[in-house]
């Protein structure tokens, strides 16, 4: 008989777009472990959103320690927690090293770390969209046997819980009704310029949306 999964750690450190897309996998993890205590290891920018979500019992925000002392403290806490399973949704060199640092008795780990118990194998993952890649990763963990992995087949994140928590502002007497609007983040990651959509495309899309009665609000960092 397999060990009951009572304590789960999910790792997702960022960035914003990747974190939002990972909410689909986080929902699946919660559905697979409805009675488990699930902890999210992340970074400070995502704490508020994670706390609003229905997927976690606790949030830890020191997933990218700033120095050796903080790193040692974080790893010591992970060892002491004795997690039954870890879902590494970050799957990069940093989190792979976290797994190696937890040897010789690491928790049951789902990801791509060398030697982990529930690995996502093969190179096909490198060509998958995030949604299909994480669905395939959870299939490897045994919690999504029929995971959709064909391009465009994995379901998007369920954001209905955000909408349920949104309160409509009270109407102001004599004020015009607010127009619906669309948020644009045209710059994207400063260190990944190849991921940026050309500004001309944003201009064309903005014109089409304006023609449909929508306002455009540009948000983001200095690059926007």
C-alpha positions, 0 to 999 in steps of 0.5 A: 500500500502506498503511503498516504500523502498528508503534507505537500509542497508546491514550488513556483517562484515566478514570473507573473505569466508563468505563475498564473498559468501554473494555477491550472496545475495547482488546482489539479494538485489540490483536487488530487490531495483534498485533505492534505496540507499543501504549502506553496514555496514562492517569492514575495510578489505572488504571496497575495494572489496565492493567499487568495487562491483556494489551493494552499494552506500556507505560503512561504516566500523565501524561495529565492534566498538572498545569501548562504544564511537564508539558503541554509535556513530555507533548506533546514525548514524543508527538511524539518517539514518532512513533506510526503511529496513535492511538486516542482513546477519551477523545474529549473537549475535552482530547484533541481539543486534544492532537490540535490541538497535534500539528499540523502533522504529527499521527499518524493519529488515530481519534476526533472531533478536527476534522481527524483522519484517521480520524474517527467522524462523525455525531451518532448517537454521542451517543445510543449506549452506551459499548460501541456508541459505541466499536465504531462508532469502531473501525469508522471506523478500519477495524479492526472492519468489522462493528461492532455498533452497535444498542442492547445489541449490542456485547460487554462487556469480557472480564475473564477475564484478571483472574480467571486472575490471582486466587489463592484464599486458603488455607482456615483450619482451623475457619473458616466457608466465605466467602460470595459477595458483591456490591460496591455503589458507590451514590454514583457520580460526585460531579459527575454526580448525574444518573447516580446510581441512587436509594438506594431501588433499591440497597436493594431490589436488596440485599434480593434479593441477600441473599435469594439468599445473597449479602453486600453490600459497599459501596465507593467514596469519601466520597459512598458 
